[in-house]
Amino acid sequence: MNRTALKPYFPSEITFSKYIFFTGKGGVGKTSLACATAVALADSGSKVLLISTDPASNLQDVFDTDINNKGVTITQVPNLTVTNLNPEEAAHEYKESIIAPYRGKIPEMMIRNMEEQLSGSCTVEIAAFNEFSEIITSNAKSAEYDYILFDTAPTGHTLRMLELPSAWDNYISHDAPSDNYIGQLSGMKEKQAIYKEAVNRLSDPLLTTLVLVSRPDFTPLQEVARSSNELWDLKIRNQWIVINALLQQPETDDLLAAELFHKQTSALKNAPKVLSNSLTFFVPLRSYNLTGVDNLRNFFFSDSVKIVTEEDITTKYENLNSLVEYLYATNKRVVFTMGKGGVGKSTMAAALAIGLSDKGQKVHLTTTDPADHLKFIIAENQHLSISNIDPDRELALYKKEVIEKARISGKSEEDIAYIVEDLQSPCTKEIAVFRAFADIVKKADEEVIIIDTAPTGHTLLLLDSTESYHREVERSHGDIPTSVKNLLPRLRDSKETEVIIVTLPEATPVLEAERLKVDLSRAGIGNTWWIVNNSMSNTTTNNLILKARAQGEKRWLRHIQQLTKDHMVLVPWQHEELKGDQLKIVLQK
C-alpha cells in the first residue's frame, strides 16, 4: 500500500449507501470518523441517524451530551439523531417481554425458572441483536433517515454481531427448539423474517458499506486485513478502508516527526496485499482530540494548530520495569491488562511477561481477545508459555464433554436429544469460552498467569457474568467445575490478582479507563496501577501538530497521577513496533 495512492476522505465528495458501518481495531478512530461523517452528512441537508453498538461506547464524550437508546437530537446539528444501544437495558426489556405474558397465569416457581434461564449473558447479546436487526430492517427508519451510520464495537465483537443473523437463522430454521423449551431463545422464532431481512440488507452492496478504519501501524493493518477476509466470507463485500491519523511530509530537521513519518510509511508499504483490493482513503493526523461539534466539523478540512502550554508533570512516575519488580516482590499470581481497545494492552502484557520470565518466574501469557495479536508480538521461551482461547475449538470440546457426561450419567435418549438441541444455540460458544478462561486462571497455582483481555466492553461482560455463567454451566453440565467455583473469589483477592489499566494520554481513552475502574470496583475487583502508553510528553519536536499533541497530554497525565496516587507507569512513544527482544527496551525507559 503506497501512501501517495491514498485518496483524501471528504464525505461531501463521496457517494454513500443507506447503511454505513465503521469498524476496525479498537482505538483507531472509528467513533471519531463515524461522528465526523455523520455531522458532515447532516450539515449537507440529509437526515442522519448515528447508532453505537459498542458496549464501551463514548458517543456521550464526543458530543458532550447524554445519549440514550431511544435517540437524542444534537442541538448544534438539527438533522442528526444519535443513539446508544445499551445492552443491559435491552436485555432487561427483552427478558420482561418474554416473562410478562406468563405472570399470574403459571406458578411462581415456573416464573423463577424462566428468570433463571434468562439470566445468562447470552440474553444480553440476543437483546442487543434484536435492537440492531429492528433498526436495519425498519421501513419507518429507512423512510425517516437518508443515512443510518453504525459506530460498531471493536472488530471481534463486530464480526460476532454480523455473523449472528445467519447463526440464529440456521438455528431457528433447521434446529428449532421444542415447543416446551423456554430459554434465551424464547420469542425469537417469530422474528425469523426480520433476521433474514437483516442478512439481506447487510450483504447488499447498494444498501450497505463497511468502512474499515485503521491507523498506519502494523497491528491495526493486520487486523483490518483479517476483518476484510472474514467479512468477505460473510458476503459483506462493499468494503472501504480509511487510514486515520496519517502524518503529512514533516520538516527534514525534526527527528521525532521524521521517525513517525518513516514508521507509518513502512507500515503501509508492508500492509497485507488484500487491502489493495479495496477503495482506500486517508485522514491527516490532527493536533486535537475529536470532541465537540466544532472539531467534528473541522476534522476533514483544516487544523489551526493552537499550542496551549501546559505545566509540566512531576517527574514522579515509574517505568515498566518498576511494575515488574512490584509484581515479582508481591508474588501476584494473576495479572490482567485492561483498557479501551487499541491502547496497547497486548504489548504491555507481553512486556510484563518478558520481564517476569527474565527473573526466572514461570509465566503463562494468554489472551481472551478473538483478534489474538500476541502471536505478532512475542515468542515462547524456557520460562514463558503462550496461548489464546480459540472459540471454535473450545465450543467443540465443550459440546463433546457435555454429551459424553450425559451418556455416562445414564440420561435417557430423550434427555440427551434435548441437551444436543440446547447446545445448538450460538450462546453455547460464550459458555465454552468462559469455561476455558476459568481453566487457564486455575493454572495460577503453578505459574503466573498474565491475561491480555479483550477490549473493555467484552471484558466487563465476561467478568460481570461470572455468577450468571455459574448457573449456565450448572444447568447444562450438571455441576460446576472447581475452576469456575474458584474464579470470582480469586479475581477479587488483591493478594493474588492485579488488574492493570492501560490507557493513552488522551481524553477518550482516559475517560473510558475511569469508567472501567468504576465498573471493576462495582464487581468487587480492585485496581491500583495504570500504564500510560505511547506518551510524547517528554519528547522534543518542532512539528507543530506533534508539539500540540505532546502539550495536550500533560493535563491527562496530571489527572492520572492524582487518580492513582502516583501509581502510574509512563511508557514513551517508540519509533518502531515493539515485538520480540525490542520489548526489553521499553522495560527500562
C-alpha positions in Angstrom: 0.0 0.0 0.0 1.6 3.3 -1.1 0.7 6.4 0.8 0.7 8.5 -2.3 -2.1 6.4 -3.8 -4.4 7.1 -0.9 -7.3 9.5 -1.5 -8.3 12.2 1.0 -11.6 11.3 2.8 -14.1 14.1 2.2 -17.7 12.9 2.9 -19.1 15.8 0.8 -17.4 14.3 -2.3 -18.3 10.6 -1.7 -21.4 8.7 -2.6 -22.6 6.7 0.4 -25.0 3.8 0.7 -28.0 4.0 3.1 -26.3 1.9 5.8 -22.7 2.6 6.8 -20.7 0.6 9.3 -17.5 1.9 10.8 -15.4 -0.9 12.2 -11.8 -1.8 13.0 -9.4 -2.4 15.8 -10.2 -0.5 19.0 -8.7 2.9 19.3 -8.1 3.6 15.6 -10.7 6.3 15.4 -13.9 4.6 14.4 -16.0 6.8 16.7 -14.3 10.0 15.6 -14.7 9.1 11.9 -18.3 8.0 12.3 -19.3 11.1 14.2 -17.5 13.5 11.9 -19.0 11.8 8.8 -22.5 12.0 10.4 -22.1 15.7 11.1 -20.9 16.3 7.6 -23.8 14.5 6.0 -26.3 16.2 8.3 -24.8 19.6 7.5 -25.3 18.9 3.8 -29.1 18.7 4.5 -29.5 14.9 4.9 -31.4 13.4 7.8 -28.9 11.2 9.6 -29.2 8.6 12.4 -25.9 7.6 14.2 -26.0 4.5 16.3 -23.4 3.0 18.6 -23.5 -0.8 19.1 -20.3 -0.7 21.1 -20.7 -1.8 24.8 -17.9 0.6 25.6 -19.4 3.5 23.6 -18.1 7.0 24.2 -20.5 9.0 22.0 -21.5 11.0 25.1 -17.9 12.2 25.4 -17.7 13.2 21.7 -20.9 15.2 21.6 -20.7 16.3 25.3 -24.3 15.3 25.9 -26.2 12.4 27.5 -27.1 9.8 24.9 -29.8 7.1 25.4 -31.1 4.1 23.4 -34.2 6.0 22.2 -32.4 8.7 20.2 -31.2 12.3 21.0 -31.2 15.1 18.5 -27.9 17.1 18.7 -28.8 20.7 19.2 -26.0 22.1 17.1 -26.7 19.7 14.3 -30.5 19.6 13.9 -30.5 16.9 11.2 -28.5 14.5 13.4 -30.0 12.0 15.8 -27.7 9.9 18.0 -28.5 6.6 19.7 -26.6 4.3 22.1 -27.8 0.7 22.1 -27.4 -0.2 25.8 -27.0 -4.0 26.0 -28.1 -4.2 29.7 -31.2 -2.1 29.2 -32.1 -4.0 26.0 -31.6 -7.3 27.9 -34.0 -6.1 30.7 -36.7 -5.1 28.2 -36.2 -8.4 26.3 -36.4 -10.5 29.4 -39.5 -8.8 30.6 -41.2 -9.1 27.2 -40.7 -12.9 27.4 -41.9 -13.3 31.1 -44.7 -10.7 31.3 -47.4 -12.7 29.5 -46.9 -15.6 32.0 -47.1 -13.6 35.2 -50.2 -14.5 37.3 -51.0 -17.4 34.9 -48.4 -20.0 35.8 -46.9 -21.0 39.2 -44.4 -18.6 40.7 -41.8 -21.4 40.7 -42.0 -21.6 36.9 -41.7 -17.8 36.7 -38.5 -18.1 38.7 -37.2 -20.9 36.4 -37.8 -18.7 33.4 -35.9 -15.8 35.0 -33.1 -18.2 35.8 -32.9 -19.3 32.2 -32.9 -15.7 31.0 -30.1 -14.6 33.4 -27.2 -15.6 31.3 -25.1 -13.1 29.4 -26.3 -14.6 26.1 -29.6 -12.8 26.8 -27.7 -9.5 26.6 -26.3 -10.5 23.2 -29.7 -11.6 21.8 -31.4 -8.4 23.1 -28.8 -6.1 21.6 -29.0 -8.0 18.3 -32.8 -7.7 18.3 -32.5 -3.9 18.5 -29.9 -3.8 15.8 -32.0 -6.0 13.5 -35.1 -4.0 14.0 -33.2 -0.8 13.1 -31.6 -2.1 9.9 -34.9 -3.7 8.7 -37.3 -0.9 9.8 -39.0 0.6 6.8 -40.1 3.5 9.0 -36.5 4.3 10.0 -35.4 3.9 6.3 -38.1 6.4 5.3 -37.2 8.8 8.1 -33.5 9.0 7.5 -31.3 9.4 4.4 -28.4 7.7 6.1 -28.0 5.3 9.1 -24.5 5.0 10.4 -23.3 2.4 12.9 -20.3 3.1 15.2 -19.6 -0.6 15.9 -17.8 -2.3 18.6 -14.1 -3.4 18.2 -13.6 -5.9 15.4 -14.0 -9.2 17.2 -17.4 -8.2 18.7 -18.5 -6.7 15.4 -17.8 -9.8 13.4 -19.7 -11.8 16.0 -22.6 -9.4 15.7 -22.6 -9.5 11.9 -22.3 -13.3 12.0 -25.3 -13.7 14.3 -28.1 -13.2 11.7 -27.1 -16.4 9.8 -26.3 -18.2 13.0 -29.7 -17.5 14.5 -31.4 -18.1 11.2 -29.8 -21.5 10.8 -30.7 -22.4 14.4 -34.3 -21.4 14.2 -34.9 -22.8 10.7 -33.2 -26.2 11.0 -32.8 -26.9 14.7 -35.9 -25.3 16.1 -36.4 -25.7 19.8 -39.1 -28.0 21.0 -42.4 -26.4 21.9 -41.9 -26.7 25.6 -38.4 -25.0 25.5 -38.3 -21.7 27.3 -34.9 -20.1 27.5 -32.8 -17.3 26.0 -34.2 -18.1 22.5 -37.8 -17.7 23.6 -39.7 -15.4 21.3 -37.0 -15.5 18.6 -38.8 -17.7 16.1 -41.4 -15.0 15.4 -38.6 -12.7 14.4 -37.1 -15.1 11.9 -38.2 -12.9 8.9 -36.5 -9.8 10.5 -33.2 -11.7 10.8 -33.4 -12.9 7.3 -34.0 -9.4 6.0 -31.1 -8.1 8.2 -28.8 -10.6 6.4 -30.1 -9.5 3.0 -29.5 -5.8 3.8 -26.0 -6.4 5.2 -24.9 -8.2 2.1 -26.5 -5.8 -0.4 -23.7 -3.5 -1.7 -26.2 -1.0 -2.9 -27.6 -0.7 0.7 -24.6 -1.3 3.0 -21.0 -0.2 3.1 -18.4 -1.4 5.6 -15.8 1.3 6.4 -12.7 -0.5 7.9 -10.8 2.1 9.9 -7.1 1.7 10.7 -4.1 3.7 11.8 -1.0 3.5 9.7 0.6 1.0 12.1 1.4 -2.7 11.9 -1.1 -4.3 14.2 -4.2 -2.3 13.1 -3.4 -3.0 9.5 -3.1 -6.7 10.2 -6.5 -6.6 12.0 -8.2 -4.8 9.1 -6.9 -7.4 6.7 -8.3 -10.2 8.9 -11.6 -8.5 9.2 -11.8 -7.8 5.5 -11.4 -11.5 4.7 -13.9 -12.6 7.3 -16.4 -10.0 6.1 -15.9 -11.2 2.6 -16.7 -14.7 3.6 -19.9 -13.4 5.2 -20.8 -12.0 1.8 -20.3 -8.4 3.1 -18.2 -7.2 0.2 -18.7 -3.5 -0.3 -15.7 -2.5 1.8 -13.8 0.7 2.1 -10.6 1.4 4.1 -9.8 4.7 5.8 -6.3 5.2 7.2 -6.7 7.6 10.1 -4.1 9.9 11.7 -1.6 10.0 8.7 1.3 12.4 9.3 2.0 14.5 6.3 5.6 15.1 5.0 7.4 16.5 8.0 10.2 19.0 8.4 13.5 17.5 7.5 15.2 18.7 10.7 12.7 17.2 13.1 13.8 13.8 14.3 10.6 12.8 16.0 8.4 13.7 13.1 10.8 12.0 10.7 10.7 8.8 12.7 6.9 8.8 12.9 6.6 9.5 9.2 9.0 6.6 8.4 7.2 4.3 10.8 3.8 5.0 9.2 5.2 4.8 5.6 6.9 1.4 6.4 3.7 0.0 8.0 1.7 1.0 4.9 4.3 -0.4 2.5 4.3 -3.8 4.3 0.5 -3.9 4.8 -1.3 -7.2 3.7 -1.9 -7.3 0.0 -5.6 -8.0 0.4 -6.0 -4.3 1.4 -5.1 -3.1 -2.1 -8.4 -4.6 -3.3 -10.5 -2.0 -1.5 -11.1 1.7 -2.1 -8.8 3.4 0.3 -8.8 6.9 1.8 -6.8 8.8 4.4 -7.4 11.4 7.1 -4.5 13.5 8.3 -3.2 13.4 11.9 -4.8 16.3 13.8 -3.4 18.3 16.7 -6.5 18.0 18.8 -8.8 15.3 20.2 -12.0 14.9 18.4 -14.6 16.1 20.9 -17.2 18.8 20.4 -19.2 19.7 17.3 -16.8 22.4 16.1 -13.9 20.0 16.0 -16.0 17.4 14.2 -16.9 19.9 11.6 -13.3 20.9 11.0 -11.9 17.3 11.1 -11.7 16.7 7.3 -10.7 20.2 6.3 -8.3 22.1 8.5 -6.1 22.1 11.6 -5.5 25.5 13.0 -2.8 24.4 15.5 -3.2 26.0 18.9 -0.4 25.1 21.3 -1.5 25.7 24.9 1.5 25.4 27.1 0.7 23.1 30.0 2.5 22.9 33.3 5.0 20.0 33.3 4.0 16.9 35.2 6.2 16.0 38.1 8.9 13.5 37.4 7.4 11.1 39.9 6.3 8.3 37.7 7.6 4.7 37.3 8.9 2.9 34.3 7.6 -0.5 33.3 10.4 -2.4 35.0 9.4 -0.9 38.3 6.0 -2.5 37.8 7.7 -5.9 37.0 9.6 -5.6 40.3 6.4 -4.8 42.2 4.6 -7.9 40.7 7.6 -10.1 41.4 8.0 -8.9 45.0 4.3 -9.2 45.9 4.1 -12.6 44.2 1.0 -11.8 42.2 -0.5 -14.9 40.5 -3.0 -13.4 38.1 -2.3 -10.2 36.2 -4.7 -8.6 33.8 -4.1 -5.8 31.3 -7.3 -4.0 30.6 -8.4 -0.8 28.8 -10.0 0.6 25.7 -9.1 -1.3 22.5 -6.0 0.0 20.7 -4.2 1.4 23.8 -1.5 -1.3 23.7 -2.8 -3.9 26.2 -1.2 -6.8 24.2 2.2 -5.1 24.0 2.2 -4.2 27.7 1.1 -7.7 28.7 3.9 -9.2 26.6 6.5 -6.8 28.1 5.4 -7.7 31.6 5.6 -11.4 30.7 9.2 -10.9 29.4 10.2 -9.0 32.5 8.9 -11.6 34.9 10.2 -14.6 32.9 13.7 -13.0 32.7 13.7 -13.0 36.5 13.2 -16.8 36.4 9.5 -16.7 37.1 7.4 -19.3 35.2 4.8 -17.3 33.3 1.8 -18.2 31.1 0.7 -15.4 28.8 -2.8 -15.7 27.3 -5.5 -13.7 25.5 -9.2 -13.7 25.6 -9.3 -11.3 22.6 -10.7 -13.0 19.5 -8.2 -11.0 17.4 -5.3 -12.7 19.2 -2.5 -10.1 18.5 0.0 -11.8 20.8 1.3 -14.1 18.0 2.6 -11.0 16.2 4.4 -9.7 19.3 6.2 -12.4 21.3 7.5 -16.0 21.2 7.7 -18.6 23.9 11.0 -19.3 25.8 12.2 -21.5 28.6 10.1 -19.7 31.3 7.3 -18.4 29.1 4.4 -20.2 27.5 1.7 -18.5 25.4 -1.9 -19.5 24.5 -5.1 -18.0 23.2 -8.7 -19.1 23.7 -10.0 -20.2 20.4 -13.8 -20.0 20.5 -14.4 -22.7 17.8 -12.0 -25.2 19.4 -13.5 -24.6 22.9 -17.0 -25.0 21.5 -16.3 -28.4 20.0 -14.6 -29.6 23.2 -17.4 -28.3 25.4 -20.2 -29.9 23.3 -18.3 -33.3 23.3 -17.8 -33.1 27.1 -21.4 -32.3 27.9 -22.9 -35.0 25.7 -20.4 -37.7 27.0 -21.1 -36.8 30.6 -24.9 -37.0 29.9 -24.4 -40.5 28.5 -22.2 -41.7 31.3 -24.7 -40.5 33.9 -27.4 -42.7 32.3 -29.7 -40.0 30.9 -32.4 -41.2 28.5 -32.1 -40.7 24.8 -34.9 -38.2 25.0 -33.0 -36.2 27.6 -29.8 -36.4 25.5 -31.7 -35.2 22.4 -32.8 -32.2 24.5 -29.2 -31.5 25.5 -28.0 -31.8 21.9 -30.8 -29.4 20.9 -29.8 -26.9 23.6 -26.2 -27.0 22.6 -27.0 -25.8 19.0 -27.7 -22.3 20.4 -25.0 -19.8 19.3 -24.9 -18.9 23.1 -23.1 -22.1 23.8 -19.9 -20.7 22.3 -19.8 -18.0 25.0 -20.3 -20.6 27.7 -17.4 -22.7 26.3 -15.1 -19.7 26.1 -15.9 -18.8 29.7 -15.0 -22.4 30.9 -11.7 -22.2 29.1 -11.0 -18.8 30.7 -11.6 -20.3 34.2 -9.4 -23.3 33.5 -6.5 -21.0 32.5 -6.8 -18.9 35.6 -6.7 -22.1 37.7 -3.1 -22.6 36.4 -2.1 -19.7 38.7 -1.4 -22.4 41.3 1.8 -23.3 39.4 2.7 -20.3 37.4 2.0 -16.6 37.0 -0.9 -16.0 34.6 -0.9 -12.8 32.6 -4.1 -12.2 30.7 -4.3 -9.8 27.7 -8.0 -9.2 27.9 -10.4 -8.4 25.1 -11.5 -4.7 24.7 -13.2 -3.2 27.6 -16.9 -3.9 27.0 -16.4 -7.6 26.3 -14.1 -8.0 29.3 -16.6 -6.5 31.7 -19.3 -8.7 30.3 -17.0 -11.6 30.9 -16.2 -10.6 34.5 -19.7 -9.4 35.4 -21.2 -12.6 34.0 -19.2 -14.9 36.2 -22.1 -15.8 38.5 -24.6 -16.0 35.6 -22.3 -18.4 33.9 -22.1 -20.5 37.1 -25.8 -21.1 36.6 -25.4 -21.7 32.8 -22.7 -24.3 33.4 -24.7 -26.0 36.2 -27.8 -26.2 34.2 -26.3 -27.7 31.0 -23.4 -29.6 32.6 -24.9 -30.9 35.7 -22.3 -29.5 38.1 -19.9 -26.6 38.5 -16.2 -27.3 37.9 -13.8 -26.3 40.6 -12.1 -23.8 38.2 -15.4 -21.9 37.8 -16.2 -22.1 41.5 -12.9 -20.5 42.5 -12.7 -17.9 39.7 -14.5 -14.9 41.1 -13.0 -15.2 44.6 -9.6 -15.3 43.1 -10.2 -12.2 40.9 -11.4 -10.4 44.0 -8.4 -11.3 46.1 -5.9 -8.4 45.8 -3.1 -10.5 47.2 -3.3 -12.8 44.2 -4.7 -10.7 41.4 -3.5 -7.4 39.9 -5.7 -5.6 37.4 -3.6 -3.0 35.4 -5.4 -0.4 33.4 -3.7 0.6 30.2 -4.5 3.9 28.5 -3.2 6.6 26.2 -2.7 10.2 27.4 -5.8 11.4 25.5 -9.3 12.3 26.6 -11.4 9.4 25.3 -9.1 6.5 26.5 -8.7 8.1 29.9 -12.4 8.7 30.4 -13.1 5.2 29.3 -10.5 3.9 31.7 -12.1 5.8 34.5 -15.4 4.1 33.7 -13.6 0.8 33.7 -12.2 1.4 37.1 -15.7 2.2 38.5 -17.2 -1.0 36.9 -14.4 -3.1 38.3 -15.0 -1.7 41.7 -18.7 -2.5 41.4 -17.7 -6.1 40.6 -15.5 -6.2 43.8 -12.3 -6.1 41.8 -9.7 -3.5 42.8 -7.2 -1.5 40.6 -4.1 0.3 41.7 -1.7 0.6 38.8 -2.2 2.4 35.4 0.1 2.2 32.4 0.1 5.3 30.2 1.4 4.1 26.8 2.8 6.0 23.8 3.5 9.3 25.6 5.1 12.1 23.6 5.1 14.5 26.6 8.8 14.2 27.2 9.9 14.2 23.6 11.4 17.1 21.7 9.9 18.2 18.4 9.4 21.3 16.3 6.5 19.8 14.4 3.5 22.0 15.4 1.0 19.1 15.3 3.1 16.8 17.4 4.1 19.6 19.7 0.4 20.5 20.3 -0.4 16.8 21.0 2.5 16.5 23.4 1.4 19.5 25.3 -2.2 18.3 25.3 -1.1 15.1 27.0 0.1 16.8 30.2 -3.3 17.6 31.6 -4.3 13.9 31.4 -1.0 12.7 32.9 -1.6 15.0 35.9 -5.1 13.7 36.2 -4.0 10.1 36.2 -1.2 10.8 38.7 -3.8 12.2 41.1 -6.3 9.4 40.4 -3.7 6.6 41.0 -1.8 8.4 43.8 1.3 8.2 41.7 0.9 4.5 40.8 1.4 5.4 37.2 3.8 3.9 34.7 4.7 6.1 31.8 5.8 4.4 28.5 7.4 6.8 26.0 6.4 6.7 22.3 8.6 4.3 20.4 9.7 4.9 16.8 9.5 1.2 15.9 7.0 -1.6 16.5 7.6 -3.3 19.8 7.9 -7.1 19.5 10.4 -9.8 20.3 13.6 -8.6 22.0 12.6 -5.0 21.5 10.1 -5.4 24.4 13.1 -5.4 26.7 13.9 -1.9 25.6 10.6 -0.5 26.8 11.0 -2.0 30.2 13.9 0.3 31.0 12.7 3.6 29.6 
